[in-house]
C-alpha cells in the first residue's frame, strides 16, 4: 500500500536557527585581509570572459515522461543565456605564492516559459601557500553561490563553503593530498540555515610515467539538516509516516582515477559512495564514473567529451511502500546525476571563440527514485582575454 504523497513529503519546520553568522565568515575575513595586504605589494593579473549563447531544451519543465498521459507529449523550448566571469590573481607575494579572486554569473531566459528563468552569481577566494622545502602547497578557499528564479518561489537557494587542501611529497614519485571542507546551504523560503555539511578526504597521487598519473582517495563526511527526519511505523493496516528527530546523514566515498596528458588530456575516475541517513529515502549505495577527454582537432578546432554516470540503489526496505518527495531547492543545488556532453570549439578573431555543445541529462526528479531526461543544444559566442583558462 502506497501512502499519500503529502504524507511522505519532506517537511521543513521553522526550528531554532543554527546561527545567524555563516561558518565560513571567519575564513572570508582572513583571506579578504590577506588580499588587501597583498594588493599593495604585487601587481595583479586580470583575466575575463564574456559569453552569449542560444539553445534548445527538449524538456524545460524536467517532466518525468512516464507520469504523462499517453495523449500528451513534452514540449521543448528555446533559451538564451548571458554569462561572464573574471579572475584577479596576485603571484609570488610575501604572503603567499598565489592569491586569486574570481567572480562569475549568468542570466538565463526561456522563450515560452518565463517561470523557468534563472540567475546565478558566484565568487571564490583562494590562497596558495608554500609548505615545507620539498614543493608542498596548501590552498585555502572560501566561496559563495546563489541562484534565484525570478518568477518562481520554491527553488531559490544560496551556498557558502570553506576548504583547506594540501599537496605534500611522499615517496619518490607520489604526493599525499589531504582535504577538509565545510559548507552551508540555505533556502530562501526558510529563515534558518537548512544544511551544514563537512567532508574530510585523504588521497595519494603517484606518477606512473611522465604522461600518466593515478590517484586513490578516501572521503568521509556528514550533513546536519535543520528539519525533522521521516520515520516509518509498520501497522497491521499499513505504514504510518511520522516526523522524528532532526535528519542526520553521513557518507563514505572511495575513489580511484587516472590522468593521461600527451597529445590529449584524458581523465577517468570511478567512485563508490555509501550514504546513510536516519530519514527514509536518503540511504543509498552509488557507483560513480566521471571522465574528460580534451584535445586539438584539425582545422584549428578543439573538442571535449566529458560527463558523469551514476547508478544508485536505495537501501531503505520501506521505500517500496512509501512516496518521498524532496523540496525543489535540494535538486537544483545538487550536481547532475547522469551527463554526457560533446563540445566543439574554434577560435575566430583574436580573443573570440565559437562553440557548439550537445548535452544529455538523466537526473532524479523531486520524487525519490524517478528520473527525467532532457537534451540541450547550445551555440555560444565568447570573448576571452589572452590569459584566460577554461573551455
MARGUFI-902892 format. One record per residue (C-alpha): x, y, z; residue in three letters. Coordinates in Angstrom, 3 decimals. Each point is the difference from the previous one (the first is absolute). Last residue first. Layout:
BEGIN
{east: X north: Y up: Z resn: ALA}
...
This chain:
BEGIN
{east: 36.652 north: 25.541 up: -22.003 resn: UNK}
{east: 2.120 north: 1.884 up: 2.517 resn: UNK}
{east: 3.214 north: 1.967 up: 0.560 resn: UNK}
{east: 0.072 north: 3.752 up: -0.605 resn: UNK}
{east: 3.435 north: 1.396 up: -0.795 resn: UNK}
{east: -0.797 north: 1.800 up: -3.260 resn: UNK}
{east: -3.408 north: 1.342 up: 0.998 resn: UNK}
{east: -3.003 north: -1.954 up: -1.143 resn: UNK}
{east: -2.926 north: 0.987 up: -2.210 resn: UNK}
{east: -2.815 north: -2.481 up: -0.435 resn: UNK}
{east: -2.554 north: -1.176 up: -2.539 resn: UNK}
{east: -2.172 north: -2.953 up: 0.985 resn: UNK}
{east: -2.256 north: -2.533 up: -1.726 resn: UNK}
{east: -1.744 north: -2.365 up: 2.429 resn: UNK}
{east: -2.034 north: -3.175 up: -0.549 resn: UNK}
{east: -1.613 north: -1.495 up: 3.120 resn: UNK}
{east: -1.435 north: -3.476 up: 0.332 resn: UNK}
{east: -2.253 north: -0.995 up: 2.895 resn: UNK}
{east: -0.880 north: -2.972 up: 2.140 resn: UNK}
{east: -1.982 north: -0.340 up: 3.220 resn: UNK}
{east: 0.565 north: -2.485 up: 2.799 resn: UNK}
{east: -2.136 north: -1.527 up: 2.749 resn: UNK}
{east: 1.672 north: -1.635 up: 3.041 resn: UNK}
{east: -0.887 north: 2.738 up: 2.493 resn: UNK}
{east: -2.711 north: 2.277 up: -1.391 resn: UNK}
{east: 1.550 north: 3.444 up: -0.430 resn: UNK}
{east: 1.546 north: -1.259 up: -3.229 resn: UNK}
{east: 3.269 north: -1.894 up: -0.341 resn: UNK}
{east: 2.057 north: 1.018 up: -2.991 resn: UNK}
{east: 0.619 north: -1.480 up: -3.443 resn: UNK}
{east: 1.699 north: 2.677 up: -2.084 resn: UNK}
{east: 1.319 north: 0.110 up: -3.574 resn: UNK}
{east: 2.171 north: 2.913 up: -1.115 resn: UNK}
{east: 0.856 north: 1.247 up: -3.511 resn: UNK}
{east: 2.460 north: 2.864 up: -0.307 resn: UNK}
{east: 1.030 north: 2.361 up: -2.800 resn: UNK}
{east: 2.653 north: 2.610 up: 0.702 resn: UNK}
{east: 1.215 north: 3.195 up: -1.659 resn: UNK}
{east: 3.095 north: 1.860 up: 1.216 resn: UNK}
{east: 1.202 north: 3.593 up: -0.015 resn: UNK}
{east: 3.248 north: 1.166 up: 1.582 resn: UNK}
{east: 1.686 north: 0.819 up: -3.306 resn: UNK}
{east: -2.478 north: -0.694 up: -2.775 resn: UNK}
{east: -1.561 north: -3.440 up: -0.207 resn: UNK}
{east: 1.083 north: -2.789 up: 2.332 resn: UNK}
{east: -1.727 north: -3.378 up: -0.394 resn: UNK}
{east: -2.031 north: -2.139 up: 2.336 resn: UNK}
{east: -1.746 north: -3.383 up: 0.029 resn: UNK}
{east: -1.710 north: -1.361 up: 3.087 resn: UNK}
{east: -1.503 north: -3.399 up: 0.770 resn: UNK}
{east: -1.703 north: -0.495 up: 3.370 resn: UNK}
{east: -1.389 north: -3.101 up: 1.717 resn: UNK}
{east: -1.529 north: 0.617 up: 3.416 resn: UNK}
{east: -1.522 north: -2.305 up: 2.605 resn: UNK}
{east: -0.743 north: 1.134 up: 3.541 resn: UNK}
{east: 0.392 north: 3.771 up: -0.287 resn: UNK}
{east: 1.442 north: 1.626 up: 3.105 resn: UNK}
{east: -2.181 north: 1.244 up: 2.837 resn: UNK}
{east: -1.312 north: 3.524 up: 0.534 resn: UNK}
{east: -2.975 north: -0.352 up: -2.335 resn: UNK}
{east: -1.000 north: -3.363 up: 1.475 resn: UNK}
{east: 0.088 north: 1.248 up: 3.557 resn: UNK}
{east: -1.701 north: 3.269 up: -0.921 resn: UNK}
{east: -3.180 north: -1.724 up: -1.164 resn: UNK}
{east: -0.941 north: -1.765 up: 3.224 resn: UNK}
{east: 0.165 north: -3.771 up: -0.047 resn: UNK}
{east: -2.941 north: -2.366 up: -0.406 resn: UNK}
{east: -0.024 north: -3.406 up: 1.679 resn: UNK}
{east: -2.699 north: -2.527 up: -0.952 resn: UNK}
{east: -0.092 north: -3.044 up: 2.259 resn: UNK}
{east: -0.628 north: -3.707 up: -0.589 resn: UNK}
{east: 3.105 north: -0.807 up: -2.079 resn: UNK}
{east: 2.026 north: 2.300 up: 2.286 resn: UNK}
{east: -0.557 north: -2.271 up: 2.996 resn: UNK}
{east: 3.180 north: -2.023 up: -0.646 resn: UNK}
{east: 2.179 north: 3.106 up: 0.080 resn: UNK}
{east: 3.111 north: -0.868 up: -2.053 resn: UNK}
{east: -0.389 north: 2.246 up: -3.028 resn: UNK}
{east: 2.171 north: -1.239 up: -2.885 resn: UNK}
{east: 1.598 north: 2.708 up: -2.144 resn: UNK}
{east: 1.917 north: -0.421 up: -3.274 resn: UNK}
{east: 1.799 north: 3.148 up: -1.048 resn: UNK}
{east: 1.615 north: 1.245 up: -3.219 resn: UNK}
{east: 2.060 north: 3.140 up: -0.373 resn: UNK}
{east: 0.909 north: 2.282 up: -2.869 resn: UNK}
{east: 2.625 north: 1.073 up: -2.483 resn: UNK}
{east: 0.863 north: -0.048 up: -3.689 resn: UNK}
{east: 1.962 north: 3.008 up: -1.141 resn: UNK}
{east: 1.117 north: 1.133 up: -3.435 resn: UNK}
{east: 2.267 north: 2.707 up: -1.367 resn: UNK}
{east: -0.091 north: 1.369 up: -3.543 resn: UNK}
{east: 2.911 north: 1.707 up: -1.771 resn: UNK}
{east: -0.629 north: -1.836 up: -3.265 resn: UNK}
{east: 0.969 north: -3.404 up: 1.350 resn: UNK}
{east: -0.880 north: -0.814 up: 3.616 resn: UNK}
{east: 1.530 north: 0.938 up: 3.363 resn: UNK}
{east: -0.699 north: -2.135 up: 3.027 resn: UNK}
{east: -2.267 north: -0.470 up: 2.988 resn: UNK}
{east: -1.373 north: -3.178 up: 1.560 resn: UNK}
{east: -1.633 north: 0.266 up: 3.426 resn: UNK}
{east: -1.502 north: -2.740 up: 2.148 resn: UNK}
{east: -2.086 north: -0.734 up: 3.065 resn: UNK}
{east: -1.367 north: -3.344 up: 1.236 resn: UNK}
{east: -2.062 north: -0.361 up: 3.182 resn: UNK}
{east: -1.408 north: -3.168 up: 1.592 resn: UNK}
{east: -2.520 north: 0.778 up: 2.726 resn: UNK}
{east: -1.304 north: -1.642 up: 3.153 resn: UNK}
{east: -3.017 north: 1.585 up: 1.671 resn: UNK}
{east: -1.611 north: 1.465 up: 3.097 resn: UNK}
{east: -2.063 north: 3.192 up: -0.455 resn: UNK}
{east: -3.531 north: -1.307 up: -0.614 resn: UNK}
{east: -0.820 north: -0.630 up: 3.656 resn: UNK}
{east: 1.706 north: 2.328 up: 2.452 resn: UNK}
{east: 2.710 north: -1.232 up: 2.415 resn: UNK}
{east: 2.456 north: 0.202 up: -2.881 resn: UNK}
{east: 2.779 north: -2.041 up: -1.575 resn: UNK}
{east: 1.911 north: 0.672 up: -3.210 resn: UNK}
{east: 2.551 north: -2.483 up: -1.390 resn: UNK}
{east: 1.797 north: 1.357 up: -3.060 resn: UNK}
{east: 2.113 north: -2.032 up: -2.428 resn: UNK}
{east: 2.208 north: 2.037 up: -2.310 resn: UNK}
{east: 1.507 north: -0.351 up: -3.463 resn: UNK}
{east: 2.133 north: 2.657 up: -1.673 resn: UNK}
{east: 1.228 north: 0.623 up: -3.551 resn: UNK}
{east: 2.003 north: 2.922 up: -1.364 resn: UNK}
{east: 1.376 north: 0.214 up: -3.550 resn: UNK}
{east: 1.848 north: 3.064 up: -1.264 resn: UNK}
{east: 1.201 north: -0.441 up: -3.571 resn: UNK}
{east: 3.298 north: 0.006 up: -1.853 resn: UNK}
{east: 1.765 north: -0.826 up: 3.244 resn: UNK}
{east: -1.914 north: 0.080 up: 3.251 resn: UNK}
{east: -1.512 north: -3.044 up: 1.675 resn: UNK}
{east: -1.807 north: 0.278 up: 3.339 resn: UNK}
{east: -1.175 north: -2.877 up: 2.203 resn: UNK}
{east: -2.635 north: -0.685 up: 2.608 resn: UNK}
{east: -0.977 north: -1.947 up: 3.089 resn: UNK}
{east: -2.717 north: 1.016 up: 2.424 resn: UNK}
{east: -1.320 north: -1.231 up: 3.341 resn: UNK}
{east: -2.832 north: 2.097 up: 1.412 resn: UNK}
{east: -1.518 north: -0.273 up: 3.463 resn: UNK}
{east: -3.148 north: 1.810 up: 1.059 resn: UNK}
{east: -1.919 north: 1.369 up: 2.954 resn: UNK}
{east: -3.523 north: 1.335 up: 0.389 resn: UNK}
{east: -1.867 north: 1.515 up: 2.964 resn: UNK}
{east: -3.659 north: 1.018 up: -0.133 resn: UNK}
{east: -1.417 north: 1.674 up: 3.079 resn: UNK}
{east: -1.914 north: -2.367 up: 2.287 resn: UNK}
{east: -3.219 north: -1.675 up: -1.216 resn: UNK}
{east: -2.945 north: 1.054 up: -2.137 resn: UNK}
{east: -2.636 north: -2.652 up: -0.716 resn: UNK}
{east: -0.998 north: -2.289 up: -2.860 resn: UNK}
{east: -2.329 north: -2.868 up: 0.832 resn: UNK}
{east: 0.145 north: -3.247 up: -1.944 resn: UNK}
{east: -2.877 north: -2.348 up: -0.709 resn: UNK}
{east: -3.035 north: -1.631 up: 1.685 resn: UNK}
{east: 1.955 north: -2.133 up: 2.455 resn: UNK}
{east: 2.412 north: 2.821 up: 0.717 resn: UNK}
{east: 3.647 north: 0.592 up: -0.972 resn: UNK}
{east: 1.360 north: 3.334 up: 1.208 resn: UNK}
{east: 2.073 north: 2.040 up: -2.442 resn: UNK}
{east: 2.147 north: 2.999 up: 0.869 resn: UNK}
{east: 0.712 north: 3.193 up: -1.929 resn: UNK}
{east: 2.672 north: 2.235 up: 1.533 resn: UNK}
{east: -0.825 north: 3.429 up: 1.357 resn: UNK}
{east: 1.614 north: 3.117 up: -1.407 resn: UNK}
{east: 3.136 north: 2.055 up: 0.573 resn: UNK}
{east: 2.151 north: -2.556 up: -1.779 resn: UNK}
{east: 3.498 north: -1.029 up: 1.100 resn: UNK}
{east: 2.132 north: -1.559 up: -2.754 resn: UNK}
{east: 2.969 north: -2.352 up: 0.364 resn: UNK}
{east: 3.380 north: -0.892 up: -1.378 resn: UNK}
{east: 2.530 north: -2.671 up: -0.872 resn: UNK}
{east: 2.297 north: -0.024 up: -3.031 resn: UNK}
{east: 2.542 north: -2.616 up: -1.125 resn: UNK}
{east: 2.307 north: 0.563 up: -2.972 resn: UNK}
{east: 2.130 north: -1.825 up: -2.574 resn: UNK}
{east: 1.608 north: 1.948 up: -2.838 resn: UNK}
{east: 1.930 north: -1.022 up: -3.127 resn: UNK}
{east: 2.355 north: 1.975 up: -2.245 resn: UNK}
{east: 1.056 north: -0.450 up: -3.655 resn: UNK}
{east: 2.083 north: 2.168 up: -2.354 resn: UNK}
{east: 3.430 north: -0.320 up: 1.621 resn: UNK}
{east: -0.890 north: -3.475 up: 1.156 resn: UNK}
{east: -1.605 north: -1.499 up: 3.088 resn: UNK}
{east: -0.089 north: 3.263 up: 1.943 resn: UNK}
{east: -1.762 north: -0.610 up: 3.309 resn: UNK}
{east: -2.878 north: 1.839 up: 1.651 resn: UNK}
{east: -1.175 north: -0.844 up: 3.523 resn: UNK}
{east: -3.299 north: 1.214 up: 1.414 resn: UNK}
{east: -1.306 north: 0.765 up: 3.489 resn: UNK}
{east: -3.421 north: 1.601 up: 0.186 resn: UNK}
{east: -1.998 north: 1.729 up: 2.728 resn: UNK}
{east: -3.509 north: 1.346 up: -0.657 resn: UNK}
{east: -2.387 north: 2.188 up: 1.947 resn: UNK}
{east: -3.595 north: 1.062 up: -0.596 resn: UNK}
{east: -2.400 north: 2.488 up: 1.528 resn: UNK}
{east: -3.538 north: 0.173 up: -1.379 resn: UNK}
{east: -3.089 north: 2.196 up: 0.395 resn: UNK}
{east: 1.502 north: 3.100 up: 1.584 resn: UNK}
{east: -3.161 north: 1.631 up: 1.283 resn: UNK}
{east: -2.511 north: 2.548 up: -1.324 resn: UNK}
{east: -1.712 north: -2.323 up: -2.481 resn: UNK}
{east: -1.398 north: 0.686 up: -3.492 resn: UNK}
{east: 3.382 north: 1.315 up: -1.143 resn: UNK}
{east: 1.714 north: -3.348 up: 0.364 resn: UNK}
{east: 3.397 north: -0.104 up: 1.676 resn: UNK}
{east: 2.957 north: -2.351 up: -0.486 resn: UNK}
{east: 3.108 north: -0.117 up: 2.156 resn: UNK}
{east: 3.454 north: -1.373 up: -0.706 resn: UNK}
{east: 3.052 north: -1.426 up: 1.734 resn: UNK}
{east: 2.955 north: -1.526 up: -1.840 resn: UNK}
{east: 3.202 north: -1.813 up: 0.993 resn: UNK}
{east: 2.551 north: -1.413 up: -2.443 resn: UNK}
{east: 3.124 north: -2.173 up: 0.231 resn: UNK}
{east: 2.141 north: -0.586 up: -3.128 resn: UNK}
{east: 3.073 north: -2.224 up: 0.455 resn: UNK}
{east: 2.442 north: 0.099 up: -2.910 resn: UNK}
{east: 1.754 north: -2.670 up: -2.032 resn: UNK}
{east: 3.041 north: -0.751 up: -2.122 resn: UNK}
{east: 2.920 north: -0.408 up: 2.411 resn: UNK}
{east: -2.121 north: -0.432 up: 3.115 resn: UNK}
{east: -2.250 north: 2.557 up: 1.652 resn: UNK}
{east: -0.043 north: 3.538 up: -1.369 resn: UNK}
{east: -2.602 north: 2.219 up: 1.651 resn: UNK}
{east: -3.076 north: 1.442 up: -1.695 resn: UNK}
{east: -2.477 north: 1.801 up: 2.225 resn: UNK}
{east: -3.682 north: 0.843 up: 0.274 resn: UNK}
{east: -1.982 north: 2.411 up: 2.118 resn: UNK}
{east: -3.651 north: 0.766 up: -0.632 resn: UNK}
{east: -2.704 north: 2.591 up: 0.632 resn: UNK}
{east: -3.532 north: -0.017 up: -1.295 resn: UNK}
{east: -3.110 north: 2.065 up: -0.601 resn: UNK}
{east: -3.200 north: -1.031 up: -1.817 resn: UNK}
{east: -3.067 north: 1.991 up: -0.964 resn: UNK}
{east: -3.486 north: -1.083 up: -1.028 resn: UNK}
{east: -3.059 north: 0.985 up: -2.007 resn: UNK}
{east: -2.071 north: -2.945 up: -1.254 resn: UNK}
{east: -3.508 north: 0.411 up: 1.452 resn: UNK}
{east: -1.131 north: 3.517 up: -0.868 resn: UNK}
{east: 0.190 north: 0.164 up: -3.797 resn: UNK}
{east: -0.127 north: 2.990 up: -2.344 resn: UNK}
{east: 3.487 north: 1.388 up: 0.594 resn: UNK}
{east: 1.550 north: -3.424 up: 0.682 resn: UNK}
{east: 3.025 north: 0.695 up: 2.172 resn: UNK}
{east: 3.367 north: -1.679 up: 0.366 resn: UNK}
{east: 2.648 north: 0.855 up: 2.578 resn: UNK}
{east: 3.630 north: -1.030 up: 0.356 resn: UNK}
{east: 2.580 north: 0.915 up: 2.647 resn: UNK}
{east: 3.649 north: -0.938 up: 0.299 resn: UNK}
{east: 2.934 north: -0.673 up: 2.263 resn: UNK}
{east: 3.311 north: -1.558 up: -0.899 resn: UNK}
{east: 3.251 north: -0.792 up: 1.786 resn: UNK}
{east: 2.653 north: -1.794 up: -2.050 resn: UNK}
{east: 3.111 north: -1.556 up: 1.552 resn: UNK}
{east: 2.956 north: -0.892 up: -2.232 resn: UNK}
{east: 3.043 north: -2.246 up: 0.473 resn: UNK}
{east: 3.043 north: 0.559 up: -2.183 resn: UNK}
{east: 2.509 north: -1.924 up: 2.086 resn: UNK}
{east: 1.072 north: 2.741 up: 2.433 resn: UNK}
{east: -3.125 north: 0.111 up: 2.119 resn: UNK}
{east: -3.450 north: 1.326 up: -0.910 resn: UNK}
{east: -0.302 north: 2.928 up: -2.432 resn: UNK}
{east: -3.258 north: 1.893 up: 0.049 resn: UNK}
{east: -2.881 north: 0.249 up: -2.462 resn: UNK}
{east: -2.921 north: 2.300 up: 0.963 resn: UNK}
{east: -3.318 north: -0.186 up: -1.789 resn: UNK}
{east: -3.136 north: 2.180 up: 0.069 resn: UNK}
{east: -3.041 north: -1.111 up: -1.957 resn: UNK}
{east: -3.101 north: 1.907 up: -1.143 resn: UNK}
{east: -3.231 north: -1.247 up: -1.519 resn: UNK}
{east: -3.145 north: 1.500 up: -1.503 resn: UNK}
{east: -2.968 north: -1.750 up: -1.589 resn: UNK}
{east: -3.119 north: 1.124 up: -1.838 resn: UNK}
{east: -2.998 north: -2.008 up: -1.111 resn: UNK}
{east: -2.938 north: 0.041 up: -2.410 resn: UNK}
{east: -2.153 north: -3.136 up: 0.127 resn: UNK}
{east: -3.118 north: 1.955 up: 0.975 resn: UNK}
{east: 0.321 north: 1.970 up: -3.252 resn: UNK}
{east: -0.929 north: -3.117 up: -1.964 resn: UNK}
{east: -0.594 north: 0.728 up: -3.696 resn: UNK}
{east: 3.377 north: 1.523 up: -0.987 resn: UNK}
{east: 2.210 north: -0.962 up: 2.915 resn: UNK}
{east: 2.400 north: 2.349 up: 1.807 resn: UNK}
{east: 3.404 north: -0.503 up: 1.567 resn: UNK}
{east: 2.193 north: 2.502 up: 1.845 resn: UNK}
{east: 3.507 north: -1.020 up: 1.000 resn: UNK}
{east: 2.673 north: 0.545 up: 2.626 resn: UNK}
{east: 3.689 north: -0.024 up: 0.754 resn: UNK}
{east: 2.456 north: 1.540 up: 2.440 resn: UNK}
{east: 3.535 north: -1.238 up: 0.664 resn: UNK}
{east: 2.551 north: 1.103 up: 2.574 resn: UNK}
{east: 3.487 north: -1.488 up: 0.068 resn: UNK}
{east: 2.997 north: 0.178 up: 2.315 resn: UNK}
{east: 3.118 north: -1.893 up: -1.057 resn: UNK}
{east: 3.358 north: -0.864 up: 1.541 resn: UNK}
{east: -1.110 north: 1.533 up: 3.247 resn: UNK}
{east: 0.684 north: 2.833 up: 2.448 resn: UNK}
{east: 3.209 north: 1.458 up: -1.443 resn: UNK}
{east: -1.605 north: -0.136 up: -3.464 resn: UNK}
{east: 0.954 north: -2.367 up: -2.771 resn: UNK}
{east: -3.204 north: 0.475 up: -2.004 resn: UNK}
{east: -3.090 north: 2.230 up: 0.324 resn: UNK}
{east: -2.982 north: -1.137 up: -2.072 resn: UNK}
{east: -3.293 north: 1.669 up: -0.973 resn: UNK}
{east: -2.451 north: -2.210 up: -1.893 resn: UNK}
{east: -3.149 north: 1.050 up: -1.845 resn: UNK}
{east: -3.094 north: -1.805 up: -1.156 resn: UNK}
{east: -2.925 north: 0.784 up: -2.259 resn: UNK}
{east: -3.281 north: -1.502 up: -1.088 resn: UNK}
{east: -2.900 north: 0.810 up: -2.302 resn: UNK}
{east: -2.413 north: -2.794 up: -0.780 resn: UNK}
{east: -2.697 north: -0.591 up: -2.589 resn: UNK}
{east: -2.749 north: -2.578 up: 0.015 resn: UNK}
{east: -2.197 north: -2.015 up: -2.359 resn: UNK}
{east: -2.755 north: -2.346 up: 1.156 resn: UNK}
{east: -0.982 north: -3.643 up: -0.356 resn: UNK}
{east: -3.503 north: -1.378 up: 0.711 resn: UNK}
{east: -0.270 north: -3.430 up: 1.601 resn: UNK}
{east: -2.878 north: -2.021 up: -1.434 resn: UNK}
{east: -3.598 north: -0.606 up: 1.008 resn: UNK}
{east: -2.513 north: -2.641 up: -1.158 resn: UNK}
{east: 1.763 north: -2.844 up: 1.824 resn: UNK}
{east: -0.484 north: 1.835 up: 3.285 resn: UNK}
{east: 3.279 north: 1.248 up: 1.466 resn: UNK}
{east: 1.584 north: -1.564 up: 3.087 resn: UNK}
{east: 2.194 north: -2.367 up: -2.053 resn: UNK}
{east: 1.634 north: 3.003 up: -1.677 resn: UNK}
{east: 1.315 north: 1.451 up: 3.248 resn: UNK}
{east: -0.165 north: 3.737 up: -0.624 resn: UNK}
{east: 3.055 north: 2.217 up: 0.349 resn: UNK}
{east: -2.058 north: 3.113 up: -0.841 resn: UNK}
{east: 2.527 north: 1.005 up: -2.681 resn: UNK}
{east: -0.072 north: -3.416 up: -1.725 resn: UNK}
{east: 1.531 north: 0.165 up: -3.501 resn: UNK}
{east: 2.024 north: 3.138 up: 0.739 resn: UNK}
{east: 1.137 north: 1.916 up: -3.085 resn: UNK}
{east: 2.827 north: 2.492 up: -0.044 resn: UNK}
{east: 1.446 north: 3.487 up: -0.159 resn: UNK}
{east: 3.223 north: 1.270 up: 1.512 resn: UNK}
{east: 1.720 north: 3.223 up: 0.956 resn: UNK}
{east: 3.409 north: -0.079 up: 1.598 resn: UNK}
{east: 2.308 north: 2.422 up: 1.760 resn: UNK}
{east: 3.406 north: -1.081 up: 1.324 resn: UNK}
{east: 2.556 north: 1.430 up: 2.359 resn: UNK}
{east: 3.593 north: 0.426 up: 1.081 resn: UNK}
{east: 1.691 north: 2.419 up: 2.405 resn: UNK}
{east: 3.582 north: -0.489 up: 1.187 resn: UNK}
{east: 0.676 north: 2.076 up: 3.103 resn: UNK}
{east: 3.243 north: 1.820 up: 0.789 resn: UNK}
{east: 1.365 north: -0.875 up: 3.418 resn: UNK}
{east: 0.587 north: 1.653 up: 3.389 resn: UNK}
{east: -3.103 north: 2.142 up: 0.560 resn: UNK}
{east: -2.290 north: -2.699 up: -1.344 resn: UNK}
{east: 1.510 north: -2.490 up: 2.467 resn: UNK}
{east: -1.261 north: 1.830 up: 3.077 resn: UNK}
{east: -3.505 north: 0.312 up: -1.428 resn: UNK}
{east: 0.025 north: -3.650 up: -1.079 resn: UNK}
{east: 1.208 north: -1.068 up: 3.437 resn: UNK}
{east: -2.775 north: 1.977 up: 1.670 resn: UNK}
{east: -2.557 north: -1.752 up: -2.192 resn: UNK}
{east: 1.524 north: -3.374 up: 0.787 resn: UNK}
{east: -0.483 north: 0.579 up: 3.713 resn: UNK}
{east: -3.513 north: 1.418 up: -0.338 resn: UNK}
{east: -1.203 north: -2.759 up: -2.328 resn: UNK}
{east: 1.455 north: -2.679 up: 2.268 resn: UNK}
{east: -1.863 north: 1.440 up: 2.966 resn: UNK}
{east: -3.214 north: 0.315 up: -2.004 resn: UNK}
{east: 0.077 north: -3.689 up: -0.984 resn: UNK}
{east: -2.223 north: -1.122 up: 2.856 resn: UNK}
{east: -2.736 north: 2.385 up: -1.117 resn: UNK}
{east: -1.148 north: 2.495 up: 2.685 resn: UNK}
{east: -3.657 north: -0.183 up: 1.075 resn: UNK}
{east: 0.300 north: -3.271 up: 1.833 resn: UNK}
{east: -1.523 north: -3.459 up: -0.093 resn: UNK}
{east: -3.443 north: 1.578 up: 0.059 resn: UNK}
{east: -2.563 north: -1.608 up: 2.281 resn: UNK}
{east: -2.482 north: -1.965 up: -2.047 resn: UNK}
{east: -2.366 north: 1.452 up: -2.613 resn: UNK}
{east: -1.005 north: -3.402 up: -1.430 resn: UNK}
{east: 0.886 north: -1.518 up: -3.345 resn: UNK}
{east: -2.192 north: -2.971 up: -0.918 resn: UNK}
{east: 1.256 north: -2.660 up: -2.392 resn: UNK}
{east: -2.990 north: -1.503 up: -1.728 resn: UNK}
{east: -1.093 north: -3.497 up: 0.904 resn: UNK}
{east: -3.396 north: 0.965 up: 1.372 resn: UNK}
{east: -0.619 north: 2.413 up: -2.843 resn: UNK}
{east: 0.525 north: -2.760 up: -2.535 resn: UNK}
{east: -2.764 north: -2.147 up: 1.586 resn: UNK}
{east: 1.384 north: -3.336 up: 1.013 resn: UNK}
{east: 0.584 north: -2.952 up: -2.250 resn: UNK}
{east: -1.498 north: -3.358 up: 1.071 resn: UNK}
